[in-house]
Amino acid sequence: MGHPKSITLYTAKICPYAQRVEIALAEAKVEYKAYQVDLSNKPEWFAPKVNPASKVPAIAYGGPDVDPESPSSESTKLAESLVLVEFIADLYPEANLLPKDPTLRAKARFFVEVVNSKFLPMRFILHNEPYQSILDTATVIQSLLPESGKYAMGDEYTIADIAFTPFYARFKLSVENEIGAYEYGKGREILNALQAPKYAKFNAYVDRLLERPSFKATFDEVKLTTKTIYRGC
């Protein structure tokens, strides 16, 4: 099923929120324009013409075919990663990013809420806070995973998985490379702790997330290992 209205995504490879939207678009096999916003030197037109909060991701939907640097007043401007992921899920229902069953749909949104409120590895990475909360959250996420199936809601890859993957990937990249404000060696320490048998189901799940083609196609590991893992976006 095709959709005639054009999509321009304002994004940044270092931003995990923006990657959520890139993954959703890849899953839906959408053709779109991508404009990379330099988060350390945002264009003057970006806030007034695209997103008053001056953050990525943002989308210009519809309107005439124009240069992303001159967004049309006729296009609808939308922002906030989870809003955009659900917008794409609604536009392209054939991608099955939102479960059709109302109970599963609610469960997917609850999973997203848990990820957003509890999986906060930047507190360890940027501020050297104790990492026990990351282990505790892995336990909580594991408890929400179904008895069978590859992903958070079963065999279908959904908004639940999309919400979590970019943040887990950046956490893993950070601790594997000891990138962060924490004491050198603590990255290896938390990785070792997560290898405990009690996290087996969680680890199998995240391994599958990182193998998903839509994730691989939108993850710039080189850029992320040479720049700060987390940036304001």
HELIX and SHEET records of a PDB file:
HELIX    1   1 PRO A   16  GLU A   27  1                                  12    
HELIX    2   2 PHE A   46  LYS A   49  1                                   4    
HELIX    3   3 SER A   81  LEU A   91  1                                  11    
HELIX    4   4 PRO A   93  ALA A   95  5                                   3    
HELIX    5   5 PRO A  102  LYS A  118  1                                  17    
HELIX    6   6 MET A  122  HIS A  127  1                                   6    
HELIX    7   7 GLN A  132  LEU A  144  1                                  13    
HELIX    8   8 ILE A  159  GLU A  176  1                                  18    
HELIX    9   9 LYS A  186  LEU A  194  1                                   9    
HELIX   10  10 PRO A  197  TYR A  199  5                                   3    
HELIX   11  11 ALA A  200  GLU A  211  1                                  12    
HELIX   12  12 PRO A  213  THR A  218  1                                   6    
HELIX   13  13 GLU A  221  THR A  226  1                                   6    
SHEET    1   A 4 LYS A  33  GLN A  36  0                                        
SHEET    2   A 4 ILE A   7  THR A  11  1                                        
SHEET    3   A 4 ALA A  58  TYR A  61 -1                                        
SHEET    4   A 4 THR A  76  ALA A  79 -1                                        
END                                                                             
